[in-house]
Amino acid sequence: MQITLVRPEAAHRQQALAFRQAFFDCGETVINGSELLDQTEDYAQWLDAVTRNTDPETVSPDWVVTDTFFAEDESGRIVGIIDLRHTLNGFLRDFGHCGYSVLPSARRQGYATEMLRQITEIARAAGMPSLQLSVERDNLPSVRTIIKNGGVYERSFAFGGEQADVYRIML
Ligand SMILES: CC(C)(COP(=O)(O)OP(=O)(O)OC[C@H]1O[C@@H](n2cnc3c(N)ncnc32)[C@H](O)[C@@H]1OP(=O)(O)O)[C@@H](O)C(=O)NCCC(=O)NCCS
């Protein structure tokens, strides 16, 4: 199984919107790690925002420098999305550096585990000392993904009436 993390480009528009729609078709309205792709149909505007947010010079004043990647399989199909926030602001203090989602039809094939592994390499290369990740306690697939990548439980917080746990991966 091979996964390539690629930066979003204009050419991804059609595939990205189909990727987004696939979550909705399964009743999932939130796409974790998508930098709000779940909240807009305007791909060009989303692409402009995620591109500007990669650069300290152009990052939105209310956000932090963030890299967003599509995960492509061997055939170039988008099977996942993952973001890497280089620092934490007050809002992100609990939510951490990284979110990710895998296409509902492509789950349980190891994609998320490999996506997170590759993000740890990117974060290490960027000079980040550790990666903080948050997960709702009953989200077993995500907890497993984090632990398989070396995540160690750190603390808990309440989120929407649920218990969420913070893990840290030392880089
Ligand atoms: C969480 C998510 C990204 C996992 O993606 P994935 O590609 O299916 O994960 P992987 O195939 O790499 O599997 C990771 C681990 O979870 C386990 N797993 C995956 N789906 C599972 C399920 N439905 N029930 C139990 N375990 C599951 C896998 O078996 C594997 O653990 P193992 O190797 O110890 O057996 C995916 O379920 C998803 O997109 N969920 C919605 C978004 C989300 O919750 N994102 C994370 C927010 S913190």
PDBQT file of the ligand as one rigid body, heavy atoms in Angstrom, charges set to zero:
ROOT
HETATM    1  C1  LIG A 201     -10.077   7.548  11.853  1.00  0.00    +0.000 C 
HETATM    2  C2  LIG A 201      -9.842   7.220  10.387  1.00  0.00    +0.000 C 
HETATM    3  C3  LIG A 201      -9.051   8.356   9.762  1.00  0.00    +0.000 C 
HETATM    4  C4  LIG A 201      -9.056   5.902  10.297  1.00  0.00    +0.000 C 
HETATM    5  O1  LIG A 201      -8.749   5.684   8.937  1.00  0.00    +0.000 OA
HETATM    6  P1  LIG A 201      -8.346   4.253   8.361  1.00  0.00    +0.000 P 
HETATM    7  O2  LIG A 201      -7.618   4.463   7.082  1.00  0.00    +0.000 OA
HETATM    8  O3  LIG A 201      -9.532   3.371   8.346  1.00  0.00    +0.000 OA
HETATM    9  O4  LIG A 201      -7.338   3.719   9.500  1.00  0.00    +0.000 OA
HETATM   10  P2  LIG A 201      -6.323   2.514   9.350  1.00  0.00    +0.000 P 
HETATM   11  O5  LIG A 201      -6.789   1.577   8.278  1.00  0.00    +0.000 OA
HETATM   12  O6  LIG A 201      -4.946   3.066   9.244  1.00  0.00    +0.000 OA
HETATM   13  O7  LIG A 201      -6.523   1.774  10.731  1.00  0.00    +0.000 OA
HETATM   14  C5  LIG A 201      -5.960   2.269  11.924  1.00  0.00    +0.000 C 
HETATM   15  C6  LIG A 201      -6.288   1.328  13.059  1.00  0.00    +0.000 C 
HETATM   16  O8  LIG A 201      -7.667   1.460  13.407  1.00  0.00    +0.000 OA
HETATM   17  C7  LIG A 201      -8.319   0.208  13.325  1.00  0.00    +0.000 C 
HETATM   18  N1  LIG A 201      -9.643   0.437  12.801  1.00  0.00    +0.000 N 
HETATM   19  C8  LIG A 201      -9.987   1.078  11.668  1.00  0.00    +0.000 A 
HETATM   20  N2  LIG A 201     -11.324   1.105  11.556  1.00  0.00    +0.000 NA
HETATM   21  C9  LIG A 201     -11.804   0.480  12.645  1.00  0.00    +0.000 A 
HETATM   22  C10 LIG A 201     -13.116   0.198  13.106  1.00  0.00    +0.000 A 
HETATM   23  N3  LIG A 201     -14.194   0.597  12.405  1.00  0.00    +0.000 N 
HETATM   24  N4  LIG A 201     -13.265  -0.441  14.291  1.00  0.00    +0.000 NA
HETATM   25  C11 LIG A 201     -12.195  -0.829  14.997  1.00  0.00    +0.000 A 
HETATM   26  N5  LIG A 201     -10.899  -0.575  14.613  1.00  0.00    +0.000 NA
HETATM   27  C12 LIG A 201     -10.735   0.055  13.448  1.00  0.00    +0.000 A 
HETATM   28  C13 LIG A 201      -7.484  -0.585  12.330  1.00  0.00    +0.000 C 
HETATM   29  O9  LIG A 201      -7.697  -1.957  12.506  1.00  0.00    +0.000 OA
HETATM   30  C14 LIG A 201      -6.088  -0.141  12.723  1.00  0.00    +0.000 C 
HETATM   31  O10 LIG A 201      -5.659  -0.728  13.924  1.00  0.00    +0.000 OA
HETATM   32  P3  LIG A 201      -4.835  -2.107  13.969  1.00  0.00    +0.000 P 
HETATM   33  O11 LIG A 201      -3.741  -1.993  12.963  1.00  0.00    +0.000 OA
HETATM   34  O12 LIG A 201      -4.363  -2.158  15.373  1.00  0.00    +0.000 OA
HETATM   35  O13 LIG A 201      -5.779  -3.189  13.610  1.00  0.00    +0.000 OA
HETATM   36  C15 LIG A 201     -11.185   7.035   9.631  1.00  0.00    +0.000 C 
HETATM   37  O14 LIG A 201     -11.981   6.126  10.329  1.00  0.00    +0.000 OA
HETATM   38  C16 LIG A 201     -11.946   8.329   9.444  1.00  0.00    +0.000 C 
HETATM   39  O15 LIG A 201     -11.723   9.057   8.479  1.00  0.00    +0.000 OA
HETATM   40  N6  LIG A 201     -12.857   8.659  10.390  1.00  0.00    +0.000 N 
HETATM   41  C17 LIG A 201     -13.601   9.913  10.349  1.00  0.00    +0.000 C 
HETATM   42  C18 LIG A 201     -12.708  11.087  10.654  1.00  0.00    +0.000 C 
HETATM   43  C19 LIG A 201     -11.986  10.963  11.968  1.00  0.00    +0.000 C 
HETATM   44  O16 LIG A 201     -12.505  10.427  12.938  1.00  0.00    +0.000 OA
HETATM   45  N7  LIG A 201     -10.760  11.497  11.977  1.00  0.00    +0.000 N 
HETATM   46  C20 LIG A 201      -9.911  11.497  13.155  1.00  0.00    +0.000 C 
HETATM   47  C21 LIG A 201     -10.271  12.642  14.037  1.00  0.00    +0.000 C 
HETATM   48  S1  LIG A 201      -9.260  12.637  15.507  1.00  0.00    +0.000 SA
ENDROOT
TORSDOF 0
